[in-house]
């Protein structure tokens, strides 16, 4: 092979290697979420924890998003150590779930879950910041990288769905803990991302980001639309189980939503609409979805409604990441992701706590409140669409 052909091949191998390793880590991360999100509340119930405590405990990650999370993301960015922080948090999360599995008292579960969440909640913002740096440097697209996380979510949910019918729900925590362990191992494969493309660039001051109305509109609209999933994430599996649905059927309903999400991520490089309009479409779709869900639809209708998750979550996520990679300098991306997660944490924690009380009294009508949240988020983004449209900081689209 001629020597001059070696360099182009090596140059091509680097982005492929980056994408493959990041996809593996996304997969491990969201495989954990796929086992945790639908079935951790079921484990809490199985070990004797009541609905009020379930609402409080499941709100913990949302609370840590606006307390510890910005501290961790800011530290990682100041130290220029996104990968190192991702590895550290992955191992801490694995240890935390194994410890929680030994606890059955509500207060002790709550205390250990708080400690775990302080390490767990920064993982997705750190990974997204790491991914967007790679997107800008290598000319990649966010959606195809992120879809591997959604695929792993499906696999995790299906595995747990099968196990619900085979093992006692009180043993599901060990499946969750095992997935966290796989995530820790996968973190070691991440390559060190050379940030010379942002060398010499100074991170935007905190006040500059928080004083930017466009940035605030992005994170507030995204927080409201994504936060409107609070009742779904917390009580969907419990309510479906109460209606007599089996574990595999419950997993199948979750999978339907995520399959639609995967399709959106896969097709996202072909989207031509502005990211702000993608967010608006996601929010309007959420309004319709929650209004229908509140009516306690039949299984057939519910199955169709679940497909809207591709819009309510997937399209909103793609639009939000597209806005951030345009609006925020890469040198401050982890901080921006931290503020996005913090804002989402404030909104989601309040929503989760209120949902715990509202679900106990009103059942499925709790989704009417979720529809109202999504409507407000859609209006915020629609009104701010011009302000966030033309602030190109980086060369990649990130969409």
C-alpha positions in Angstrom: 0.0 0.0 0.0 1.5 3.4 -0.9 2.5 5.4 2.2 0.4 8.4 1.2 -2.8 6.3 1.4 -2.1 5.3 5.1 -2.9 8.8 6.5 -6.4 9.1 4.9 -7.3 5.6 6.2 -6.1 6.5 9.7 -7.9 9.8 9.6 -11.1 7.9 8.7 -10.6 5.3 11.4 -10.5 7.8 14.2 -14.1 9.1 13.8 -15.3 5.5 13.2 -13.5 4.4 16.4 -14.9 7.3 18.3 -18.4 6.6 17.1 -18.2 2.9 17.8 -16.9 3.3 21.4 -19.4 6.1 22.1 -22.2 4.0 20.7 -21.2 1.1 23.1 -21.2 3.4 26.1 -24.5 5.0 25.1 -25.8 1.4 24.8 -24.6 0.4 28.2 -26.0 3.6 29.8 -29.4 3.4 28.3 -29.6 -0.4 28.8 -29.4 0.5 32.5 -32.1 3.1 32.1 -34.2 0.5 30.1 -34.1 -1.9 33.1 -34.4 0.9 35.8 -37.1 3.2 34.5 -39.9 0.7 33.9 -39.1 -1.7 36.8 -37.4 0.2 39.6 -40.8 1.5 40.8 -42.1 -2.1 40.7 -39.2 -3.3 42.8 -39.9 -0.5 45.3 -43.5 -1.7 45.5 -42.4 -5.3 45.8 -40.3 -4.6 48.9 -43.2 -2.9 50.6 -42.6 0.8 49.8 -45.9 2.7 49.4 -46.9 5.1 46.6 -46.0 8.3 48.5 -42.5 7.1 49.2 -42.2 5.8 45.6 -43.0 9.3 44.3 -40.4 10.9 46.7 -37.7 8.3 45.9 -38.2 8.5 42.1 -38.0 12.3 42.3 -34.4 12.1 43.8 -32.5 12.0 40.4 -34.5 15.0 39.3 -33.5 16.9 42.4 -29.8 16.1 42.1 -29.9 17.5 38.5 -30.2 21.0 39.9 -27.9 20.5 42.9 -25.0 18.2 42.4 -25.1 17.8 38.6 -24.0 21.3 37.6 -21.1 21.0 40.1 -19.9 17.7 38.5 -20.3 18.9 34.9 -18.6 22.2 35.7 -15.7 20.4 37.4 -15.2 18.1 34.5 -15.1 21.0 32.0 -12.7 23.1 34.1 -10.4 20.1 34.4 -10.9 19.2 30.7 -11.6 15.6 31.9 -15.0 14.6 30.5 -13.8 11.0 29.9 -12.3 10.6 33.3 -15.4 11.9 35.0 -17.6 9.6 33.0 -15.5 6.6 34.0 -15.6 7.6 37.7 -19.4 8.2 37.8 -20.0 4.9 35.9 -18.2 2.8 38.5 -19.9 4.8 41.4 -23.3 4.1 39.9 -22.6 0.3 39.7 -21.5 0.2 43.3 -24.5 2.2 44.4 -27.1 -0.1 42.8 -25.5 -3.1 44.4 -25.8 -1.4 47.8 -29.4 -0.4 47.3 -30.3 -4.0 46.5 -29.5 -4.9 50.1 -31.9 -2.3 51.5 -35.7 -2.5 52.0 -36.5 0.3 54.5 -37.9 3.4 52.7 -35.6 5.8 54.5 -32.5 3.8 53.9 -33.3 3.2 50.2 -33.9 7.0 49.9 -30.5 7.9 51.5 -28.5 5.5 49.4 -30.5 6.5 46.3 -29.6 10.1 46.9 -25.9 9.3 47.0 -26.2 7.2 43.9 -28.1 9.9 42.0 -25.4 12.4 42.7 -23.1 10.3 40.5 -25.7 9.0 38.0 -27.5 12.1 36.9 -24.4 13.8 35.5 -23.6 10.8 33.2 -26.0 11.6 30.4 -25.1 15.4 30.2 -21.4 14.5 30.3 -21.9 11.9 27.6 -23.9 14.3 25.4 -21.3 17.0 25.9 -18.6 14.5 24.9 -20.7 13.4 21.9 -21.3 16.9 20.7 -17.6 17.7 20.8 -17.1 14.6 18.6 -20.0 15.7 16.4 -18.3 19.1 15.8 -14.8 17.7 15.4 -15.5 14.7 13.1 -18.5 16.0 11.2 -20.8 13.3 12.7 -24.5 13.5 13.4 -25.9 13.2 17.0 -29.0 11.1 16.1 -27.2 8.0 14.7 -24.9 8.0 17.7 -27.7 8.3 20.2 -29.9 5.7 18.7 -27.7 2.9 20.0 -28.7 4.0 23.5 -32.4 3.7 22.5 -31.8 0.2 21.0 -30.2 -0.9 24.3 -33.1 0.6 26.2 -35.4 -1.7 24.2 -33.2 -4.7 25.0 -33.0 -3.9 28.7 -36.8 -3.4 28.9 -37.5 -6.7 27.1 -35.1 -8.6 29.3 -36.7 -7.2 32.4 -40.2 -7.8 31.0 -39.4 -11.5 30.5 -37.9 -11.7 33.9 -41.0 -10.2 35.6 -42.9 -13.3 34.6 -40.1 -15.6 35.7 -38.7 -14.2 38.9 -40.1 -12.4 41.9 -40.2 -8.5 41.4 -38.0 -8.1 44.5 -35.1 -9.6 42.5 -35.3 -7.1 39.7 -32.8 -4.8 41.4 -30.0 -7.3 40.7 -30.7 -7.1 37.0 -30.5 -3.3 37.2 -27.3 -3.5 39.2 -25.7 -5.9 36.7 -26.5 -3.5 33.9 -24.8 -0.7 35.8 -21.7 -3.0 36.1 -21.7 -3.4 32.3 -21.8 0.4 31.9 -18.8 0.8 34.2 -16.8 -1.7 32.0 -17.9 0.1 28.8 -16.7 3.4 30.1 -13.1 2.1 30.0 -13.3 1.8 26.2 -13.9 5.5 25.6 -11.1 7.1 23.7 -9.5 10.3 25.0 -11.0 13.1 23.0 -8.3 15.5 21.8 -9.9 19.0 22.3 -7.3 20.9 20.3 -10.2 22.1 18.1 -11.3 24.2 21.1 -7.8 25.0 22.4 -7.4 28.6 23.3 -11.2 29.0 23.6 -12.3 30.1 27.0 -15.5 28.7 28.4 -18.4 31.2 28.4 -18.9 32.7 31.8 -21.8 31.4 33.9 -23.4 34.7 33.9 -23.2 35.0 30.1 -25.0 31.7 29.6 -27.7 32.4 32.2 -28.1 35.9 31.0 -28.8 34.8 27.4 -32.6 34.8 26.8 -32.2 32.4 23.9 -30.3 29.8 25.9 -32.8 30.1 28.8 -35.7 29.6 26.3 -34.0 26.4 25.0 -33.5 24.8 28.4 -36.9 25.9 29.8 -38.9 24.7 26.8 -37.0 21.4 26.7 -37.4 20.9 30.5 -41.2 21.4 30.3 -41.7 19.1 27.4 -39.4 16.4 28.6 -40.6 16.9 32.2 -44.2 16.2 31.1 -43.1 12.5 30.9 -42.9 12.4 34.7 -46.2 10.6 35.3 -45.5 8.2 32.5 -42.0 7.3 33.8 -43.1 6.9 37.4 -46.6 5.3 37.2 -47.1 3.8 33.8 -45.9 0.3 34.6 -47.7 0.3 38.0 -51.0 1.4 36.4 -50.7 -1.1 33.5 -49.9 -3.9 36.0 -53.0 -2.8 38.0 -55.1 -3.2 34.8 -53.9 -6.9 34.6 -51.2 -6.6 32.0 -48.3 -9.0 32.2 -44.7 -8.1 32.4 -44.0 -8.9 28.7 -47.0 -6.7 27.6 -45.8 -3.9 29.8 -42.3 -4.2 28.3 -43.8 -4.3 24.9 -45.6 -1.0 25.4 -42.3 0.6 26.5 -40.6 -0.9 23.5 -43.1 0.5 21.1 -42.3 4.0 22.2 -38.6 3.5 22.1 -38.7 1.9 18.6 -40.4 5.1 17.4 -37.7 7.1 19.1 -35.0 5.0 17.4 -36.6 5.7 14.0 -36.5 9.4 14.7 -32.8 9.3 15.7 -31.9 7.3 12.6 -33.7 9.6 10.3 -32.6 12.8 12.0 -29.7 13.6 9.6 -32.4 14.0 6.9 -34.5 16.5 8.8 -34.6 19.9 7.1 -36.7 21.8 9.6 -35.0 24.2 12.1 -34.3 22.6 15.5 -36.6 25.1 17.2 -39.5 23.8 15.1 -38.6 20.2 15.9 -38.9 21.1 19.6 -42.3 22.7 19.0 -43.6 19.6 17.1 -42.4 17.4 19.9 -44.2 19.5 22.5 -47.5 19.6 20.6 -47.3 15.8 20.1 -46.9 15.5 23.9 -50.0 17.5 24.5 -52.0 15.1 22.3 -50.4 12.0 23.7 -51.1 12.9 27.4 -54.7 14.0 26.7 -55.4 10.6 25.1 -53.6 8.7 27.9 -55.7 10.5 30.5 -58.8 8.8 29.1 -57.6 5.3 30.1 -57.6 4.1 26.5 -57.8 0.4 25.5 -54.7 -1.6 24.9 -55.0 -1.2 21.1 -55.3 2.6 21.3 -52.6 2.8 24.0 -50.2 0.8 21.7 -50.7 3.4 18.9 -50.3 6.3 21.4 -47.0 4.9 22.6 -45.6 5.4 19.1 -45.9 9.1 19.7 -42.9 8.8 22.0 -40.7 9.2 18.9 -42.0 12.7 18.7 -42.6 13.7 22.4 -39.1 12.5 23.5 -37.0 11.8 20.4 -37.8 14.8 18.3 -37.6 17.1 21.3 -34.1 15.7 22.1 -32.8 16.0 18.5 -34.1 19.6 18.3 -32.6 20.5 21.7 -29.2 19.1 20.9 -29.3 20.9 17.5 -30.0 24.2 19.2 -27.3 23.7 21.8 -24.6 22.8 19.3 -25.5 26.0 17.3 -26.0 28.3 20.3 -23.2 27.3 22.7 -19.4 27.3 22.1 -17.9 23.8 22.4 -15.7 25.0 25.2 -18.8 25.5 27.4 -20.9 22.5 26.2 -20.6 20.5 29.4 -21.7 23.5 31.4 -24.6 24.1 29.1 -25.6 20.5 29.3 -25.4 20.8 33.1 -27.7 23.8 33.1 -30.1 22.0 30.8 -30.2 19.0 33.1 -30.5 21.3 36.1 -33.5 23.1 34.7 -35.1 19.7 33.7 -34.4 18.5 37.3 -36.2 21.4 38.9 -39.2 20.9 36.6 -39.2 17.1 36.8 -38.7 16.8 40.5 -41.7 19.1 41.2 -43.7 17.2 38.7 -42.8 13.8 40.1 -43.6 14.7 43.7 -46.9 16.2 42.7 -47.7 13.2 40.5 -47.2 10.9 43.5 -49.9 12.7 45.4 -52.1 13.3 42.3 -52.0 9.7 41.1 -53.1 8.3 44.4 -56.2 10.5 44.2 -57.0 10.9 40.6 -55.3 8.0 38.8 -54.9 8.5 35.0 -56.2 12.0 35.1 -52.7 13.0 36.4 -51.8 13.1 32.6 -53.9 16.2 32.2 -51.3 18.1 34.1 -48.6 16.7 31.9 -50.4 17.9 28.8 -50.5 21.4 30.3 -46.7 21.3 30.9 -46.0 20.3 27.4 -48.3 23.0 26.0 -46.4 25.7 27.9 -43.1 24.4 26.7 -44.3 24.4 23.1 -45.4 28.1 23.4 -42.1 29.1 25.0 -40.1 27.6 22.1 -42.5 29.0 19.4 -42.1 32.5 20.8 -38.3 32.2 21.1 -37.8 30.5 17.7 -36.4 33.6 16.0 -34.1 34.4 19.0 -32.5 31.0 18.9 -32.3 30.6 15.1 -29.2 32.4 14.1 -26.3 32.0 16.6 -23.9 29.7 14.8 -20.9 29.1 17.2 -19.7 25.7 15.8 -19.2 24.3 12.4 -21.3 21.1 12.8 -25.0 21.0 12.8 -25.2 18.5 15.5 -28.7 17.5 14.5 
